């Protein structure tokens, strides 16, 4: 068994002066007979940080919703960063309805991670409304080498709020993984497939049969998300 990850908190300042409360999950060494093999895996993964972007702030989204995934990734040897976007928790500022101001939050956290965690590769993961926000930041930070979406709201109703984000991730040449439940209430499988067909670069999808949007966000699926994310990183 692994030890629990080392967890620290920090403050990240954005380009427009907002101060974000962030949490760093760092891997701890294993204590069992597999210590050498696991230590090798941790060393191999040490050049990565996974930055996780939480669901819609205005509907109660916050970094604690991603704690389970971040902790699971740290047990696999990856550093992980979660943070409260502007206006959430202890972060200053005010949330925006369409999530465009929050792009600055994602960019600031990614740059902070590279400068302070001795990493040179970022995997950017967005959950629900965090997915379009993260997708708009993908090409704004050179060290971001891949993107994962958990329940991207591509559907018509959600597009009223987030539709202007779509092109930013779809035109990016960086590798992308879209994870979605087949019963997602915001996006149909057909809508997802139509978007994916128009995307640049390498694109993968994982559909989870019979699962709805908010079900996929629940802690019950954290371990599965960790597996998908780790497998995607290994493919990059």
C-alpha positions in Angstrom: 0.0 0.0 0.0 1.1 3.6 -0.6 1.2 6.3 1.9 -1.3 9.1 1.6 0.0 11.9 -0.7 1.8 14.9 0.7 -0.7 17.8 0.5 0.3 21.4 0.6 -1.6 24.6 -0.2 -0.4 27.7 -1.9 -1.7 31.0 -3.4 -1.4 31.7 -7.1 -1.8 35.2 -8.5 -3.3 35.6 -12.0 -2.3 38.2 -14.6 -5.2 40.4 -13.6 -4.4 40.3 -9.8 -6.8 37.6 -8.6 -5.4 35.4 -5.9 -6.3 31.7 -6.2 -6.3 29.1 -3.4 -4.6 26.0 -4.8 -3.7 22.5 -3.4 -0.6 20.5 -4.3 -0.7 16.7 -4.2 2.7 15.1 -4.2 3.5 11.4 -4.3 5.0 9.7 -1.2 7.3 6.6 -1.4 5.8 3.2 -1.0 6.5 1.0 2.0 6.0 -2.5 0.7 8.0 -5.1 -1.1 7.4 -3.4 -4.4 9.2 -0.2 -3.3 11.9 -0.4 -6.0 9.4 -0.9 -8.8 7.1 1.8 -7.6 10.0 4.1 -6.9 11.0 3.7 -10.5 7.4 4.6 -11.6 7.3 7.6 -9.4 10.7 8.8 -10.9 9.4 8.3 -14.4 6.3 10.3 -13.7 8.0 13.1 -11.8 8.3 15.3 -14.8 4.5 15.6 -15.0 2.0 17.7 -13.2 -1.8 17.1 -13.7 -3.7 20.4 -13.4 -7.4 19.8 -12.6 -10.1 22.4 -13.4 -13.3 22.0 -11.3 -17.0 22.3 -12.5 -19.0 25.4 -12.9 -18.3 27.9 -10.1 -21.8 29.4 -10.2 -23.4 26.1 -9.5 -21.2 25.3 -6.6 -18.1 23.8 -8.4 -15.0 23.8 -6.3 -11.6 22.1 -6.1 -12.7 19.6 -3.4 -14.7 17.8 -6.0 -11.5 16.8 -7.7 -9.6 15.8 -4.5 -10.2 12.0 -5.1 -8.8 12.1 -8.6 -5.8 14.3 -7.6 -5.0 12.0 -4.7 -5.3 8.9 -6.9 -2.9 10.4 -9.5 -0.4 11.2 -6.8 -0.4 7.6 -5.7 0.7 6.7 -9.2 3.6 9.1 -9.0 2.2 12.2 -10.6 2.1 15.6 -9.0 -1.4 17.1 -9.2 -2.8 20.6 -8.7 -6.3 21.5 -7.9 -7.5 25.1 -7.3 -10.6 27.2 -6.7 -11.3 29.4 -9.6 -12.0 33.1 -9.0 -14.8 33.8 -6.5 -14.8 30.3 -5.1 -13.8 29.4 -1.6 -10.7 31.4 -0.5 -10.0 32.6 -4.0 -10.6 36.3 -4.6 -12.4 37.9 -7.5 -15.8 37.1 -9.0 -16.8 34.2 -11.2 -17.9 34.9 -14.8 -21.0 33.4 -16.3 -19.3 32.2 -19.5 -16.0 31.2 -17.9 -13.8 33.4 -20.1 -12.2 35.2 -17.1 -11.4 31.9 -15.6 -9.1 31.0 -18.5 -6.6 33.4 -16.8 -6.9 31.2 -13.7 -6.0 28.1 -15.5 -3.0 29.7 -17.3 -1.7 31.1 -14.0 -1.9 27.8 -12.2 -0.2 25.9 -15.0 2.7 28.4 -15.1 3.0 28.3 -11.4 3.2 24.5 -11.5 6.1 24.6 -14.0 8.0 27.3 -12.1 7.6 25.7 -8.6 7.2 21.9 -9.0 10.2 21.1 -11.1 8.1 19.8 -14.0 8.2 20.4 -17.7 5.0 18.6 -18.9 1.4 19.4 -18.0 -1.7 17.4 -18.5 -4.7 19.6 -18.3 -8.0 18.0 -17.0 -11.3 19.7 -17.0 -14.5 18.4 -15.4 -18.0 19.5 -16.6 -17.9 23.3 -17.2 -14.2 23.2 -16.2 -13.6 21.3 -19.5 -14.4 24.1 -21.9 -12.5 26.6 -19.6 -9.5 24.3 -19.6 -9.8 23.7 -23.3 -9.5 27.4 -24.0 -6.2 27.4 -22.1 -4.6 24.5 -23.9 -2.6 26.4 -26.4 -1.8 29.3 -24.1 0.9 27.4 -22.1 3.6 25.7 -24.0 4.2 23.0 -21.4 0.6 21.7 -21.7 1.1 18.6 -23.8 -2.3 16.9 -23.5 -5.9 17.5 -22.5 -8.6 15.4 -20.8 -12.3 16.3 -20.6 -14.6 14.7 -18.1 -18.2 15.4 -19.3 -17.6 18.3 -21.7 -20.9 20.1 -22.1 -21.1 20.2 -25.9 -25.0 20.1 -26.0 -27.1 22.9 -27.5 -28.4 24.3 -24.1 -24.9 24.3 -22.6 -23.5 25.9 -25.7 -25.4 29.1 -24.9 -22.9 29.6 -22.1 -19.8 27.7 -23.3 -20.1 27.5 -27.1 -17.4 30.1 -27.7 -14.9 27.9 -26.0 -15.5 24.9 -28.3 -13.3 26.0 -31.2 -10.3 26.7 -28.9 -9.8 23.0 -27.9 -11.0 21.5 -31.1 -8.5 23.4 -33.2 -5.6 22.6 -30.9 -3.2 20.0 -32.4 -2.4 18.7 -28.9 -3.7 15.2 -28.0 -7.1 15.1 -26.4 -9.2 12.6 -24.5 -13.0 13.0 -24.0 -14.6 10.9 -21.3 -18.4 10.9 -21.1 -21.3 8.9 -19.8 -23.7 7.7 -22.5 -26.6 9.2 -20.5 -25.1 12.6 -20.1 -27.9 15.1 -19.8 -26.0 18.0 -21.4 -24.4 16.2 -24.4 -25.6 13.3 -26.5 -23.2 10.7 -27.8 -24.0 11.9 -31.3 -23.2 15.5 -30.4 -19.8 14.4 -28.9 -19.0 12.3 -31.9 -19.8 15.2 -34.3 -17.5 17.5 -32.4 -14.7 14.9 -32.2 -14.8 14.4 -35.9 -14.0 18.1 -36.5 -11.1 18.1 -34.0 -7.5 18.6 -35.0 -4.7 16.3 -33.8 -5.0 13.0 -32.0 -8.4 12.5 -30.3 -9.6 9.6 -28.1 -13.0 9.1 -26.5 -14.1 6.9 -23.6 -17.8 6.3 -23.2 -19.2 4.9 -20.0 -22.4 3.0 -20.6 -25.5 4.1 -18.8 -23.9 6.9 -16.7 -25.2 10.4 -16.4 -23.3 13.7 -16.2 -23.4 14.2 -12.5 -22.9 10.5 -11.8 -19.6 10.7 -13.6 -18.5 13.6 -11.4 -19.2 11.6 -8.2 -16.4 10.0 -6.1 -17.6 6.5 -7.2 -15.9 7.1 -10.5 -12.7 8.8 -9.3 -10.6 5.6 -9.5 -11.8 5.0 -13.0 -10.9 8.5 -14.0 -7.4 8.0 -12.5 -6.9 4.9 -14.7 -8.1 6.7 -17.9 -5.9 9.7 -17.2 -2.8 7.6 -16.4 -3.3 5.5 -19.5 -3.6 8.6 -21.6 -0.4 10.1 -20.1 1.4 6.9 -20.9 0.3 7.1 -24.5 1.8 10.6 -24.9 
